[in-house]
Amino acid sequence: MSHETTFKSSTDGVTPAPNSILNSVNKDFYISHNNHDIDIYGSETTSLVIGQMEAFYILNGDHRSAYTQLMPQGLGSCMKYFVDNMSIMNAKSDTLARPVMS
């Protein structure tokens, strides 16, 4: 699926590569796992990213396993998972403009 590599940096020695990404089959959304920007987000995070980065629905923690199970069912199932777990929504997450119907 995806992997992480490291790059050498003259200022800090080693800088993590971009987030690991899980793409949906029809590419209308993807899952982005971030375990290296803890200073920015306050914790490890997993984002449900809509379209071409039009919206980021971010949960604290590593939710790749759950999203991997739901991705074949489509965006609606992944959105429902996000809504069901909003109690651990990251403060930097986009908010829902309207209720999500299940």
ABEGO torsion letter per residue (X at the ends): XBBBBBBBBAAAGBBBBBBBBBBBAAGABBBBBBAAAAAAAGBBBBBBBBEBGABBBBBBEBAAAAAAAAAAAEAAAAAAAAAAAAAABBAABBBBABBBBX
